[in-house]
């Protein structure tokens, strides 16, 4: 199969500036795609930018994908692969992610073979992905509206956050599930003044787990650790640092909603 002919044949396709076997095309204004072949021409990398396309960033994305193809495509097949070390100024991304054909839909209907040999790729922030997501978790974070808006290349970080809690009714969630950052923050703040048996348990991209409760102040601690006491301002700063990690300076608009 000649993968290159598929991309070269896309409507309005043209070469990606300065990169061989790489193409850019737009389905409509603001709906931009870029793709490149691996060096052995046996696989392809493809990304999509919604109202945020930048030709230089696209070249950096495809160059990084090609240089790290061994890591991104290496067996066994995984729904998500994360590689550290990506960077392109003035963007603040610091990792690179590839999503496999069990999750992405590129070419799935029109060319199943090309679909199987394509990886969806995009730059990301370290705090957005753990790197060991399973099929269900990858689908949620990549495909769902409540996940990471990976097609918006001008975004601020959307941190990985899981949560479970004891509700005022006494009901306890059996497992931690993905939530948006504003939801997590609000659930923790809602503990104020509540019964001490209520709690919110939450997890970040490093799989660090903390539990928050209320006893005249917010108490937060991990398993086997003494809990720390926080007032309202200290609580917010703690949660920001816990969720954003090394990407705190890249923007916290999602936290501040």
RARARA-V790595 format. One record per residue. SS is DSSP state (h for helix, s for strand, l for the rest). OMEGA is omega in whole degrees, 0 to 359 (NA if undefined). Layout:
[[SS & OMEGA] [SS & OMEGA]]
This chain:
[[l & 178] [l & 181] [h & 183] [h & 182] [h & 179] [h & 183] [h & 178] [h & 181] [l & 177] [l & 180] [l & 179] [l & 182] [l & 175] [s & 181] [s & 175] [l & 192] [l & 172] [l & 183] [l & 180] [l & 179] [l & 180] [s & 188] [s & 172] [s & 173] [s & 180] [s & 177] [s & 179] [s & 178] [l & 180] [l & 180] [s & 189] [s & 178] [s & 171] [s & 180] [s & 177] [s & 176] [s & 170] [l & 184] [l & 179] [l & 178] [l & 181] [l & 181] [l & 179] [s & 174] [s & 183] [s & 175] [s & 183] [s & 179] [s & 179] [s & 179] [l & 184] [l & 184] [l & 178] [l & 185] [h & 181] [h & 177] [h & 178] [h & 177] [h & 179] [h & 179] [h & 183] [h & 177] [h & 180] [h & 180] [h & 181] [h & 181] [h & 182] [l & 183] [h & 180] [h & 179] [h & 186] [h & 186] [h & 187] [l & 175] [l & 359] [l & 179] [l & 179] [l & 180] [l & 182] [s & 176] [s & 180] [s & 177] [s & 179] [s & 173] [l & 178] [l & 175] [l & 176] [l & 181] [l & 6] [l & 180] [l & 185] [l & 178] [l & 180] [l & 174] [s & 183] [s & 185] [s & 171] [s & 178] [s & 187] [l & 184] [l & 174] [l & 182] [l & 184] [l & 184] [l & 182] [l & 175] [l & 186] [l & 183] [l & 188] [l & 183] [l & 184] [h & 180] [h & 177] [h & 177] [h & 182] [h & 184] [l & 180] [s & 172] [s & 172] [s & 184] [s & 179] [s & 173] [s & 183] [s & 174] [l & 184] [h & 184] [h & 184] [h & 185] [l & 176] [l & 182] [l & 179] [l & 182] [l & 174] [l & 183] [h & 182] [h & 180] [h & 178] [h & 178] [h & 180] [h & 185] [h & 182] [h & 191] [h & 186] [l & 179] [l & 180] [l & 179] [l & 181] [l & 178] [l & 190] [l & 180] [l & 179] [l & 186] [l & 176] [l & 185] [l & 165] [l & 183] [l & 172] [l & 190] [l & 171] [l & 179] [l & 173] [s & 186] [s & 162] [s & 186] [s & 170] [s & 181] [l & 177] [l & 178] [l & 184] [l & 179] [l & 180] [s & 175] [l & 183] [l & 182] [l & 174] [l & 178] [s & 181] [s & 175] [l & 172] [l & 180] [h & 179] [h & 178] [h & 179] [h & 181] [h & 182] [h & 179] [h & 179] [h & 181] [h & 180] [l & 176] [l & 185] [l & 179] [l & 183] [l & 180] [l & 184] [l & 179] [l & 175] [l & 178] [l & 168] [s & 178] [s & 185] [s & 188] [s & 178] [l & 185] [l & 178] [l & 185] [l & 171] [l & 185] [s & 177] [s & 176] [s & 179] [s & 175] [s & 181] [s & 173] [l & 185] [l & 173] [l & 176] [s & 176] [s & 180] [s & 178] [s & 176] [l & 181] [l & 180] [l & 180] [l & 172] [l & 180] [l & 174] [s & 180] [s & 183] [s & 167] [l & 187] [h & 182] [h & 179] [h & 179] [h & 182] [h & 179] [h & 178] [h & 182] [h & 178] [h & 182] [h & 182] [h & 185] [h & 186] [h & 179] [h & 184] [h & 183] [h & 183] [h & 183] [h & 182] [h & 178] [l & 182] [l & 183] [l & 179] [l & 179] [l & 189] [l & 181] [l & NA]]
